[in-house]
């Protein structure tokens, strides 16, 4: 069952097509990530799904309802963590979370949520005294206290230190295990790789890739993307003295680097050649491309990656 269905979604601002013919679906209980550089259309897409922004064209269903027409009962099933939000500065953390909790017929405990987001020692602190990262944790607490069926997270861990980020990931994973569907945008590739069951990559308003993290970068033929073989070049060996490999390696500053779609074959050729000549291939490594490698290849070197 799909919690979100998006078909040929478009949003224009004057001459600019911020979202351009985008289609995807999110299954119930899934964590789905939207990736892309700044200006790709991620936040605009989320705002349309949340019901905060009108669309120019296309069809959108969120929990079976058009979000542009969803009423109170529909909104009571949804949690939202915006990219940035304002707070009443004189409230304490507990007062704000308690106020938010009362808006929802189904909810988690106030102190339970405050503890989960790592604000236990700031429970009675006023918002005006919180740091940027602590305010972001408060954003997260306000988004989840209503025990939503569907949670939208727009850059949820921006400003978090590494420890806080990992605690937030554990919280998100716990919500998914409890049955919450989660749609998040993030610039942290490690975050998407850790959390997402599936993800989509946007660039200039268009969807350019869609699938599981381990599927992105796999070509139409089913072949995996190229791997990188690196080692120190043995003393006295030039590139002309190397064995015949599937691709021509590069040699620079004493290092050999081979980008290959046949790493097993090429590694066998290279190590066999070295053994027959009694040579040592110092610092030999083989690295498969990770999600960040694939992402950068899809969106270009100017991508805003953390």
C-alpha positions, 0 to 999 in steps of 0.5 A: 500500500502506498502512503504517498503517490506523486504523478507528473508533479509540476510547480512553476514560479514565473518562468522557473520550473522548480518541479518538473514532471516528477513521479514516485511513490512511497510505501507505507512503513518505508523511509524514503529520501529525496537527495539533490543539490540546493535548488533541485526542488526537494523542499518545494516537493515536500511543501506540496506533499505537506499541503503548504504549497499549491501545485501547478500540475500533476496528481498527489495523494498523501495517506489517500487524500489530496493534501491541498484539500486535506482537513483536520483529521488528515493533518492529525496523522502527519508530522512535519519538521521544516527546514527552519521554524520559529518558536515563542522564545519565552516558552520552555522546551517542555511547555512547547512540546506539551502544547504541541502534544495537545493538538493530536488525539494520539501522541507520545509522552512529552518527557519521553520525546524530550529524552529521545531527542537528547534535550533532557537536560534542557527540559525547563530551559527557555527556547531563547537560551537554546543553541542552534543544534538544540533548537533543531532537536526541539523541531524534531520533538515537535514533529514526532510528539503527535505519533504521526502515521507519516513524518516529513523531515526536511534536513532534520539533522542540520547543525547536529554534532555527530553524536546528536546526529546518530541519536536522531537516526536511532529515533527515526529508525525506531519510528519506522519500526513502530510503523511510521512512514518517513519522507526526508530530504538531506544533504548528508549522504551517509544519513540517506545511506543509513536510513533510506529503504529507497531514495530519489535524486533530483536535479534542476527540478527533475527526478534523475534516479530512483531506487534502493541505495545499492541499486543507484549507479547500476546500469541498464545492463545490470552491471555494477559501476566501476571500482577503483584499484590503487597501489604503489608502483613497484620501484623501476616499473613504468606503465609500459611494463604493466600487464594488459588490463581491461582499462589503461591505468593512470600512474602519478606520484608513485601511485597506480590507479585503475578504474574498472568495471571488471575488478576481479579479472584485473586484480587477478591479472595485476597480482599474478603479474606481481607474483611472477616477478617477485614484486610487492604491490604496496598499499593495494586496495580495491574500493567499490563506489559508495552512494556518495560516489554515485550521487556526485556522478549523477548530479555533478561535481558542484553538488552540495555534499556534506 
